[in-house]
Amino acid sequence: MFTLLSAIPHSYLGNRRLVPAMFAVAILASCGGSPPRTPSSPVPTAPVNDASQVVDIVAPQSRDWSGQVPIARLVAAAEASHPTRAAIVAAQAKAVALVSQAGAWENPELELKVGRTKPRVDDLERDQPYGGSLSQRLSWWGKRNARIAAARAQQQVTEAEGQVALLSLRADVRRAAIRYAAAIDAATQAEEDSRIANELAMMTKTKAAVGEADRSSVARAALEAATSALHRDARRREAVTALTVLRTWCDPGLPDHLVVADAFADTTALTDATSLAVAAERHPQLRALAEVAAAATATIAAERQARLPDLTIGVFADREADKDTYGATLGFEVPLWNRNEGGIAAAEAAQAQARATARSERLRLQRDLAEALGAVQTAQGEATALREQAVPVADEAIQLRTTAFQTGDASLADLLEARRAANVVRAELRDARRRAALAVVDLGLAVGDPALGLVTTEQPRP
């Protein structure tokens, strides 16, 4: 650092009161606040969320979950109480704090000196000289403004990433609710199958008592009842597990007999590829990556401005045996060894990486959109065909075989075969409805809005 020094010596006897006064001024200046901000580069002063606010966000609240609960209400509960919300708030508070820090001035530097002289001549007296200096490092306005702009760009990135996290949270809650509803449907059907199997076993015993059925038929009916009971218990456990998972997303206080109202509302997905592609261009993930590229551009500007040397101004005062010295200093860095070429190159590489990542993500969203739309159409087509064609035939077959068995025109094997075929059809229908509902969630995740491009129509449930 080059230093320009202006020193004015004075006699010791006439100016010794001046030195303590200068030290007092220097200490007061170093303890003072930061310089006022200029109107040309204001820094936002939004309050930073403290820890108590974050705790309030994740604290569970008592809610009334009686009656039929729509999925939208479960999603709202998750958004209000899940730790993801607290993480988003904390990240936004961090971004605001970094913007404020980017515009902060550097602290002044106070240096105090004290020593003791050792004379090499016998007739000179020992002395205890002391002194001090106060300096302030000043950045160029363009350099400081570039730092603030880069921090603000990172703040926009944080906000966009928060929207992506919320979108993912909504999708996860919807999936958990659909899986729980599917497990409840399977458990309900297993309960009905077990009840019918028990009635069939009792009917077979009654027939055997009057000689209309043999012991093998009784054994087969009892085996069918036991197998149905095992399936019923397994479906119950699956429903309990699905509810436990849903509680971790939404609310630990969800009741044991929660009823999800619209998990399997038949949804007709619009197949207009152009409209869906336009909607996907507004995806929060693409916006987040665009903000990352913008932040990289701002970082390049900040790194280029960082090459400019900072100025350091200061004052000093020294006391010697026969005089007091005070003056001012002006210093600046000489960019000889470090011109920040590495920082600039790294920022430019980060910008190229952000743009390439955005292109890759756009292609991935296009693939996800095509796969989700195809899955929705396939699953909905299967569910419609099963509901309108296969299920009525299976129900009619069971009714006919049951009547024939009661009159003795059909064997137990014929009735059991009809029941198994009907159970397979109903299981396929439940699976198709579940896959269709999950595919709609995936389609909404690919588009960036679960309700965009979708028309929901209620259909009677079989």
N, C-alpha and C positions, 0 to 999 in steps of 0.2 A: 504494500500500500504506500503510495506517495503521500506525503504530508506537507502542507504549506503552513508554515509557522510564523505567527506574528508575536514577537516577544518584546516586552517593554520593561527593562529593568528599572527599579526605583531604589531609593535608599531604604535601608532596613528601619531606621528610626522613624522616618516620616510615613511609612505605609504599612506597618505591621498589623494595624487593625483591619486593613482591607482584606487580608487573606482569610481570616475566620468568616468574614461576611460572605466571601465568594463560596466557601465550602458550604455554608448554610443554604445559600441559594441553590447550589448544585444538588444537595440532598433533598430539598423540597421539590425540585424539578423532577428528580428521579422517582419520587414517591407519588407524583401526580398522576392523573388519569391519562388515557390515550388521547392523541390529538383528535379534534372533531372531524367527522367525515365530510367530505366534499359533496355538494349536491350532484355532481356529475357521475358519481359512482355510488349510489346508495346501496346499502346492504340490508336485506330484510331482517327484521327483528321479531319474527314470530316466536312465541313462547315454545320452549321445548317441553314435551310431555315428561312429567316426572314419573318415578316408579309407582306412586300411588295410583296414577291414572291407568298405567298398564295393568296393575293388579285388579282394578275395578273392571277392566275389560274382560279378563279371563275368569272372573269370579262367577260361579254358576248362580242362576237366579231361578226361583221357584216359578213354575209355569203350570197351567192347567192343560193337560194332554188328554182330557176326556173327549169322547165322541170320535168322529172321523177327522183325522189330521191330514191336511194336504202336504205334499212334499215341499211346497214353497215355504210353509211355516217351519219345517225342519231345517231348511236351508238358512232361513233368517236366524233361527236359534244358533246354528253353527257359526254364522258370520258374527254374531254378537258375543259368543262365549269361547270360541275355539282359540287356542294359543296363536294360530296363524294371524288373527287380527292384532294381537299384542305385538307380534313380530313386525307386522307392517307398520304399526304406529311407531315402534322403536326405530325402525329403519328410516322412516320419514323424519323423525326428530333428529336422528344422527345427520341426515342430509342437510337439514336446516342449520344445525350447529356448525357443520363444515363450511357452509356458505358464509356464516358470520365469521368463522375463523379465517377464511380466505381474505377477508377485508381488514383484518386486524393489523395494526402497526406493530413493528418489532419493539421490544422493550429497550429503553435507553441503558447504556452501560456506564456504571460509575466505578472508577478506579481510584483507590486511595493508596498513597505511598508514604512510608516512614522509614527512616534509616538513622545511621550514626556515622559520623565522619571520624577518620583516624588520621590526624595530621602527620605528615612526614617531616615537618619543620618544628623545631622545639618551641619556637615562640608563638605558634598558633594554638588556639584553644580548640578543644573538642566541640562538636556541634551535633544537633539532632535535627536534620532537615526533614521536612514533610511536605506533602503536596497531594494533589488529586486532579482527576479529569472526569468530564462527563461527555459522552458521545451518543449520538442518535443515528441509526442507520435508516436511510430513506430509499424506498423503491421508486422507480419511475412510474408515472401514472399508468402508462400503457401496460406495464408489467403487472401492476396490482389489479387493474381492470380485467386483464386476461385470466388471472387466478380466480377472480370472482365469477367470471363467465364460465370457466371450466367447472367450478363448484356448483353453479346453478344448473348446468347441463347434467351433472351427476344427480342432482335433485330430481330432475325430470325423469331420469332413468329409474330412480328409486320409486317414484310414483307409478310409472308404467309397470314395473316389476310387481308392485303391490296389486295392481289390477289382474295380472297374470296369476298371482297366488290365490286371489279371491275366486277367479274363474275355475281354477283347479279344485279349490275347496268345494265350490258349488257342485261340480261334477262328481266328486268323491261322495258327497252326502247323498246326491240323487242315486248313485249306484248302490250305496249301502241301504237306502230306503227300498229300492226295487228288489234287491236280494232278500231283504227281510219280508217284504210282501209276498214274494215268490215262495219263501220258506213257509209262511203262514198258510198260503193256499195249498201247498203240498201236505202240510200237517192236517189241514181240514179234510182234504180228500182221503188221507190215510185213516183219519178217524172214522169217516163214513164207510170206507172199505172194511175196516175192522168190525164195525157194527154189523154190516151185512154178512160178513163171514161168520160171525158168532150166531146170527139168526139162522144162517144156512146149516151150521153145525147142529143147532137145536132141532131144526126141521128134520135133518137126517136121522138124528137119534129117535125122534118121534116115529118116523117111518120104519126104522129098524125094530121098534117096539111092537109094531103091528105086523111085522113080517114083510113090509114093502121095500126094505133096503137091507143089504147085507153088511157084515162087519167091515169089509174093506171100504165101503162107501162112508161109513161112520169115521173110520180112520183118516180117509182123505179129507173129509170135511173138517175134522179136528186139526189136521196138519195145515189146512188152508187158514183156519182161524189163528193158529199160533204164528204162522208166517206173517199174516196181516198185522198181528199185534207187534211183532218185531219191527216191521216197517213203520208202524205208527210211532213207536218209541224213538226210532231213529229220526223221523221227521220232526218230532218234538224237540229233540236235542239240537237239530240244525236250526230250528226257529229260535231257540234260546241263544245260540251262538250268534246268529244274525242280529238279534236285538242287542246283545252285548256290544257288538261292533258299532251299531248305530248309536248307542249311548256314548261311546267314546268320541263320536263326531259332534253330537248335538247337545245332549243333556243327560247326565247320569240318573236323573230322576224320571226318565221315560218309564211309563207303567208296563207291567208284564203283559197286559192285553192291549197293547197299542194297535190302533187300526189306521193304516195308511190309506187315504181316500182315493188318490188318483195315480197309483203306481202303474196300473195297467190300462189307463185310458187309451183307447186305440187312437193312434196319432198318424195322420196322413202326411207324409213328408213331400213337400213340393220338389219336383224333379227338374226344375229350371236350373240347369248348370250355370248359366250366366249370372243369375241372381245370387246363387250361392257363392260363386267365385268373387263377385263384387263384395258380398258380405264378409268373405274370408279376408279380403284385403284390409278390413278394419279390425282385424284380430288384435287383441291386446299384446300378444307375443310379438307381432310384427311392429307394433308401435314401440314396444320396449327396445327391440333391436334397432329401430330407427333412432331412438333417443341415444342408444349406445354409440351409434355412428356419429351423431351430432356431438356427443360428449367427447369423442375421440378428436373431432375437428377442433373443438374448443381447447382440448389439451395440447394439440399441435401448436395453436396460436400462443398458448401460455408458455410452452417450452421454447418457442422462438423468442418470445419477449424475455425469457429468463437469461438470454445471452447478454442483455444489456447490463452493464455494471451498476451496482447500487452506489449511492453517495452516503458518506458518513461525515457528519458535522459534529463538532464538539468544542468544548472550552476546557481550559486547564489552569491550574494555579500551583506554583511551587514556592517554597520558602527556603532560602539558603542563609548562610551566616550573615551576609552583609546586604542582601537584597531580596525582594519578592519579585516573582515573575508570573505573569498571567498572559493568556492569549487565546486564540481560536485555531481550530484545525479543520481541514477539509480533505477528505480521502475518498478514493475510489479504487475498485478492483481493476486489474489489468488482465483481460481475457487472453492470457498467453498459453496456459497449459490446458485449460478446460473451457471450450466454447459451447458446451452442452450439445454437441453433435449426437452423442449417444441418446440423450433424452429425446431429441427431435426425431431421430430414426425410430426409436421405440414407439413414440406416439403415432408416427405414420404407419408403422406395422400394425399397431392396434386398430387404427382406422380401417386398414385393408382387411384385417381379420373380422371386424364387425360387419363390414359390407358383405363379405363372403358368407358369414354366418347367417345374415339376413336372407340372402338368396337361398341358402340351403334350407332354412326354416320355412320359407315360402313354398318350396317344393315339397317338404314334408307335410305341410298343412294341406296342400293339394292332394297328396296321396291319402292322407287321413280322411279328407272330405269324400273322395271317391269311394274308399273302402266303407266308410260309415253309411253313405247313402245306399250303396249296394246291399249292405247288411240289413238296413232298415227295410228296403223293398223286399228282400228275400224273406226275412222273418215275418213281416206283415202278410205277405202272400201265403206263407205256410199257415199262419194263424187263421186267416180268413177261410182258406180251404178246409182246414180241420174243423173249424167251428161250424161252417155251413154245410159241409158234406159228410165228414167222417163221424163227428160226434152224434148227429141224429141217427145215423145207421147203427152205431154201436149201442146207443140207448134202446133202439127198437129191438136189436138182437137180444139184449139182456132181458127185456120185458117178455119177449116171446119164449125164450128158453126158460125163464122162471115159471111162466104159466104152464109150459109143457112139463116141467119137472114136477110141479105141484099135482098135475093130473096124471103123472106117470107116463107121459108120452116121450119124455127125454130123460137121459141118464144124468147122473151127477157130473160125469166127465164133460158132457156137452155144456152144462151150465157153467162149470169152472172155466172151460175154454172161452166161452163168451165173455165172462167177467174179466179174464186176463186180457183179451183183445181190447175190451173197452178201457181198461186201465192203461194200456199202452197208448191208446189214442189220446186219452185225457192227459197223460204225462207229456206226450209230444206237444199237445196244445199249450200246456203250461210253459214248457221250455221255449216254444216259439214266441209266446207273449213276453216271456222274460228277456229273450234275446232281442226282440223288437224294441222293448223299452230301454235296454242298455245301449242298443245301437242308436237310438234317438239321442241319448245323452252324449255318446261319442260324436254324433253329427253336430250337436250344439257346441261341443268343445272344439271341433274343427272349425266351425263358423265363428266362434267367439261369443255367441249369445244363444243360450238354449232355446229361446222362444222365437228366434229369427228364422223365417222360411218354413215354419211349421204351422199346420192347422189342426187343432185337436177336436175330435168328435167322439162323444161318448157312445159306446156300443153296449148292448146287454151282455153281461158275463155269463158264460155257460155254467 
